[in-house]
Amino acid sequence: MRINYLHIKKLAPTSEIREKQKSEDARTGELKRFRNKLGQVFANEYCKQILSNFDFDNFVSELKKMNAQNVVLLCVEEKACACHRSLVANELQRKYNYEIIHL
């Protein structure tokens, strides 16, 4: 089907970030499987530790080399807004004016 695939481990949340979210969930009584959006603790830490250090220009350059016209960020979460990939998508929209569709 000629679909290119990139697995970018540098965008994965760290264990430390996930643990902070687990602690926040325990404090608020929220269960991960029922989460409809990312917790603020997770989002803040992910943006500070991961997104602020990620080379988006290089990533976009790689996409252009592959002639990518559409990019899909795969997610295991039921709702895209409850996954760290939504933060990546939002950053791509902010920096490069990409159209983002959350399915």
N, C-alpha and C positions, 0 to 999 in steps of 0.2 A: 504494500500500500504506500510505500515510500514516505512513511512518517518518521521524521527525525525525533530522537529522544535524548534528552539531557538529564542526568541525575546530578544535582548540585548539592552536595553534602554541606557546603558552607552556609546554606540557607536553613539548615535544620536547627531547631531550638536546642539549646544545651540542656543537659540534665539539671543544671542549676535553675534555669528558667522554668522548666517543667515542675521542679520541686516547689518553687515559689508559688506557682499557680495551684499546686496541690494543697499547700498550706492555706492559701486564700480560700480555696473551695471548702476546706475543712472548717475554716472560721465562719464562712457564710452558709454552710450546709448545702452548697450547690454540687450536684453530681455532673461529672464530665459528659456523660451520655445525654444529658438533658440540656446542655448548654446551647443557647441560641446565638451567642456571640462570644468573642474572646474576652477573658477577664482583663481588667485594666492593668493589673500587675504584670500579667503575661505580655500584653501589648507594649507596655512601657519598657520592660526589660528586653524584649525581642528587638524593638526598634533601636534601643541604646547599644546592645551588645552585638547584634547580627546585622541589621540593615545599615547602620551607620558605618560599618566596616566592609560592606560588600561592594565590589566593583561593578556597579550597574552598567557603566559605559562599556566595559569589556563583555559583559553578558549580552547587551544589545548588539554589539559588534559581531559576536558569535551568531546570534540569530540572523543578522543580515547576511553573513557569509553562507548560511544555510538557505537563504532566500525564504525565510519564514514569513508568511503573511498572516498567520494566526498562531497564537500560542495558547496552549492549555496547561494550566497548573493543576496537576492531579491532586486529589485530596481523599483521605480516608474518612474525614468527618462528614456527617450527613449534611450539614449546612456549611457552605463556604465561609460564611462570616464567623464561624466558630473554629476556623483553622488559620494557622500562621501564614498560609499561602495568600489569604486575603490581604494581609499586610504587605506582602511582596507585590501583589497586583495593584494595590493602592499606590505604592511607591512608583511603580512603572507608569501609572497614570499621571501622578504628580510630576515626575521628572521628564517624561517623554510624551505626555498627552495621549497615551494609548487608551483606546476604548476598552472598558472593563465590563464584562457581563458575568454576573454571579448566577450560576445555575444551581 
